[in-house]
Every structure is written in structure tokens, then in C-alpha cells.
Amino acid sequence: MPPGPVAGPLQLLPVSAEVVTVHTADGAHVGSLKKVGGVWKFKAMGYGADGGMEPGHGPLTEQHNMQFATPDAAEVSARLLGALAGVPGSSP
């Protein structure tokens, strides 16, 4: 995904009971939520010039490891995009 604004709201697509992928409103993959020790953690994902995946990178890299109680699409979108925009109370 090229640098620039992230189109919201974010969409969550279940992969398994412990993994949910996170996509922009226009379908670009920006990371995943993984259930680790009973807590859902956001794992940022970027892509290099060659198209290869770069874990911990991408437009939401500063939100890598942000924690959530549940994979609620509205909360995930609000907190991740709010932190990107510098909204108080949305940081990890």
C-alpha cells in the first residue's frame, strides 16, 4: 500500500478463531489482529516495492501491538485510525 491516508472505516475479515485480518475501506491489507494470551493485538503489515510482505511496517506501523479486548470492527477502526490522526485517547 503506498504512503498516504488510510481509507476508513477499517474492515475485519476472520481467518480463524485467533486471527482476523484488517483491511482499509478500499480493501488494502494493513495488518491483522492476533489473539495472544487472551488479548487481541494488532500486527501492522506493509508491503515492499517488490510486493513482499513486511511485518511491523505499513501505514499503521505506529499502532503495532495495540491491544483490544475483542475484535470489534467499530472500536478497532476508531482506535487505529484515531491514533493515526493523533486523536487523544486512541494511543496503544
C-alpha positions in Angstrom: 0.0 0.0 0.0 1.5 3.4 -1.0 2.0 6.0 1.7 -0.9 8.4 2.3 -4.2 8.5 4.2 -5.8 5.2 5.2 -9.3 4.8 3.9 -11.7 4.1 6.8 -13.7 2.6 8.2 -11.5 -0.5 8.6 -12.9 -3.9 7.8 -12.2 -7.1 9.8 -12.1 -10.4 8.0 -12.0 -13.6 10.2 -9.3 -16.1 9.3 -9.6 -18.4 12.3 -10.7 -18.2 16.0 -7.5 -16.4 16.8 -6.7 -14.4 13.7 -8.6 -11.6 12.0 -7.2 -9.6 9.0 -7.6 -5.8 8.9 -8.3 -4.0 5.6 -8.9 -0.4 4.6 -12.4 0.5 3.3 -11.0 0.0 -0.3 -9.7 -3.4 0.5 -5.9 -2.9 1.1 -4.5 -5.2 3.8 -2.9 -3.2 6.6 -2.5 -5.8 9.3 -4.0 -8.5 11.5 -5.5 -8.9 15.0 -4.0 -12.0 16.7 -5.2 -13.4 20.0 -2.2 -13.8 22.2 -2.7 -14.8 25.9 -6.4 -13.9 25.8 -5.7 -10.4 24.4 -6.1 -9.3 20.8 -3.0 -7.5 19.4 -2.8 -5.5 16.2 0.1 -6.6 14.0 0.8 -4.0 11.3 1.7 -5.2 7.8 3.3 -3.3 5.0 4.4 -4.3 1.5 7.8 -3.6 -0.1 8.4 -2.3 -3.7 8.6 -5.9 -4.8 5.2 -6.7 -3.3 6.7 -8.8 -0.5 5.1 -8.6 3.0 6.9 -6.6 5.6 5.6 -7.4 9.1 5.6 -4.5 11.5 5.5 -1.9 8.7 2.9 -0.1 6.6 0.7 2.9 7.3 -0.3 1.7 10.8 3.2 0.7 11.9 3.0 3.1 14.9 -0.1 1.1 16.2 1.8 -2.2 16.0 0.9 -4.2 19.2 -2.1 -2.0 20.1 -4.3 -4.2 22.3 -8.1 -4.8 22.1 -10.4 -6.8 24.4 -12.4 -8.1 21.4 -12.1 -7.8 17.6 -14.9 -5.2 17.3 -14.7 -3.5 13.9 -16.0 -0.1 15.1 -13.6 0.0 18.0 -10.6 -1.2 16.1 -11.3 1.3 13.3 -11.8 4.2 15.6 -8.7 3.5 17.7 -6.3 2.6 14.9 -7.4 5.5 12.7 -7.7 7.9 15.6 -4.1 7.1 16.7 -3.0 7.7 13.1 -4.7 11.1 13.1 -3.4 11.9 16.6 -6.7 11.8 18.4 -6.2 11.8 22.2 -7.2 8.6 23.9 -6.6 6.4 20.9 -3.0 5.5 21.5 -1.8 2.0 22.3 
